[in-house]
Amino acid sequence: FIDQMRQQLSQTLGIALNQVGVKASTSARLGFVGRGEGIAACAVALIEGISD
């Protein structure tokens, strides 16, 4: 589903597909996520101002 997530994010944000990165990882059985008791998500955005 990573490609679909990248496409949706680029369309929603109005930016090029090559400007969107999505990574997936497992939690190696650590905590409630690793035991299959829940899910987690983390987002990081780099925003730069444009000067005239």
Residue frames as a rotation matrix with the C-alpha (Angstrom) as fourth column:
PHE 1
0.554 0.833 0.000 0.00
0.833 -0.554 0.000 0.00
0.000 0.000 -1.000 0.00
ILE 2
-0.095 -0.674 -0.733 3.01
0.592 -0.630 0.503 2.30
-0.801 -0.385 0.459 0.14
ASP 3
-0.861 -0.231 0.453 2.67
0.509 -0.404 0.760 3.45
0.008 0.885 0.465 -3.47
GLN 4
0.024 0.954 0.300 -1.01
0.741 -0.218 0.635 4.28
0.671 0.207 -0.712 -2.95
MET 5
0.521 0.107 -0.847 -0.18
0.775 -0.476 0.416 6.25
-0.358 -0.873 -0.330 0.21
ARG 6
-0.531 -0.795 -0.294 2.52
0.529 -0.582 0.618 8.22
-0.662 0.173 0.730 -1.62
GLN 7
-0.697 0.321 0.641 0.16
0.576 -0.282 0.767 9.03
0.427 0.904 0.011 -4.49
GLN 8
0.381 0.915 -0.131 -2.63
0.801 -0.256 0.542 10.15
0.463 -0.311 -0.830 -2.18
LEU 9
0.288 -0.354 -0.890 -0.29
0.703 -0.553 0.448 12.33
-0.651 -0.754 0.089 -0.12
SER 10
-0.775 -0.629 0.068 1.20
0.495 -0.536 0.684 13.99
-0.393 0.563 0.727 -3.21
GLN 11
-0.408 0.711 0.573 -2.27
0.619 -0.246 0.746 14.72
0.671 0.659 -0.339 -4.63
THR 12
0.536 0.662 -0.524 -3.61
0.822 -0.267 0.503 16.02
0.193 -0.700 -0.687 -1.32
LEU 13
0.225 -0.558 -0.799 -0.60
0.561 -0.596 0.575 18.25
-0.797 -0.577 0.179 -0.70
GLY 14
0.980 0.186 -0.069 -0.27
0.042 -0.535 -0.844 19.35
-0.194 0.824 -0.532 -4.32
ILE 15
0.202 -0.971 -0.127 3.36
-0.793 -0.239 0.561 18.29
-0.575 -0.012 -0.818 -4.59
ALA 16
0.113 -0.256 -0.960 5.28
-0.852 0.472 -0.226 15.98
0.511 0.843 -0.165 -6.90
LEU 17
0.923 0.279 -0.264 5.30
-0.162 0.906 0.392 12.26
0.348 -0.319 0.881 -6.17
ASN 18
0.236 -0.917 -0.320 9.11
0.536 0.398 -0.745 12.28
0.811 0.004 0.586 -5.90
GLN 19
-0.407 -0.330 0.852 8.78
-0.438 -0.748 -0.499 14.72
0.801 -0.576 0.160 -2.98
VAL 20
0.466 0.648 0.603 6.88
-0.869 0.207 0.450 12.19
0.166 -0.733 0.659 -0.86
GLY 21
-0.541 -0.640 -0.545 8.56
-0.437 0.768 -0.468 9.36
0.718 -0.015 -0.696 1.02
VAL 22
0.547 0.690 0.474 6.83
-0.812 0.299 0.501 6.63
0.204 -0.659 0.724 3.01
LYS 23
-0.592 -0.732 -0.338 8.62
-0.548 0.673 -0.496 3.95
0.591 -0.108 -0.800 5.02
ALA 24
0.645 0.764 0.023 7.15
-0.569 0.459 0.683 0.92
0.511 -0.453 0.730 6.75
SER 25
-0.554 -0.832 -0.031 8.63
-0.545 0.391 -0.742 -1.08
0.629 -0.395 -0.670 9.58
THR 26
0.372 0.598 -0.710 7.71
0.283 0.656 0.700 -3.74
0.884 -0.461 0.075 12.08
SER 27
0.423 -0.193 0.885 8.08
-0.781 -0.573 0.249 -3.31
0.459 -0.797 -0.393 15.81
ALA 28
-0.357 -0.697 -0.622 9.75
-0.336 0.717 -0.610 -6.71
0.871 -0.008 -0.491 16.24
ARG 29
0.150 0.565 -0.811 7.21
0.554 0.631 0.543 -7.86
0.819 -0.531 -0.218 18.85
LEU 30
-0.845 -0.457 -0.279 7.94
0.493 -0.463 -0.737 -4.85
0.207 -0.760 0.616 21.07
GLY 31
-0.861 0.499 -0.099 5.09
-0.348 -0.718 -0.603 -3.35
-0.372 -0.484 0.792 23.05
PHE 32
-0.063 0.957 0.282 1.38
-0.094 0.275 -0.957 -3.51
-0.994 -0.087 0.073 22.23
VAL 33
0.401 0.165 -0.901 2.04
-0.870 -0.241 -0.431 -2.99
-0.288 0.956 0.047 18.51
GLY 34
-0.516 -0.730 -0.447 4.45
-0.821 0.571 0.014 -5.89
0.245 0.375 -0.894 18.26
ARG 35
-0.854 0.262 0.449 2.05
-0.054 0.815 -0.577 -8.15
-0.517 -0.518 -0.682 20.10
GLY 36
-0.804 0.555 0.213 -0.70
0.358 0.166 0.919 -7.30
0.474 0.815 -0.332 17.60
GLU 37
-0.270 0.710 -0.651 -2.82
0.916 -0.018 -0.401 -5.47
-0.296 -0.704 -0.645 20.17
GLY 38
0.575 0.451 -0.683 -2.81
0.252 -0.892 -0.377 -2.13
-0.778 0.045 -0.626 18.35
ILE 39
0.369 -0.459 0.808 -1.32
0.892 -0.071 -0.447 -0.01
0.262 0.886 0.383 15.59
ALA 40
0.253 -0.357 -0.899 0.86
0.434 -0.789 0.436 3.08
-0.865 -0.500 -0.044 15.55
ALA 41
0.555 -0.125 0.823 1.73
0.773 -0.289 -0.565 5.82
0.309 0.949 -0.064 13.07
CYS 42
0.121 -0.585 -0.802 4.40
0.518 -0.652 0.554 8.50
-0.847 -0.482 0.224 13.02
ALA 43
0.694 0.120 0.710 4.69
0.697 -0.357 -0.622 11.43
0.179 0.926 -0.332 10.63
VAL 44
-0.071 -0.755 -0.651 7.58
0.547 -0.576 0.608 13.79
-0.834 -0.313 0.454 9.96
ALA 45
0.734 0.323 0.597 7.39
0.678 -0.393 -0.621 16.81
0.034 0.861 -0.507 7.66
LEU 46
-0.418 -0.843 -0.339 10.18
0.730 -0.534 0.428 19.09
-0.541 -0.069 0.838 6.47
ILE 47
0.663 0.680 0.314 8.75
0.747 -0.566 -0.349 22.50
-0.059 0.466 -0.883 5.57
GLU 48
-0.487 -0.856 -0.174 10.91
0.790 -0.516 0.331 25.22
-0.373 0.024 0.927 4.06
GLY 49
0.406 0.588 -0.700 9.92
0.238 -0.808 -0.540 28.82
-0.883 0.052 -0.467 3.46
ILE 50
0.124 -0.299 0.946 10.23
0.992 -0.001 -0.130 30.28
0.040 0.954 0.296 -0.02
SER 51
-0.035 -0.202 -0.979 11.90
0.361 -0.916 0.176 33.69
-0.932 -0.347 0.105 -0.19
ASP 52
0.846 0.421 0.327 11.26
0.465 -0.284 -0.838 36.10
-0.260 0.861 -0.436 -3.03
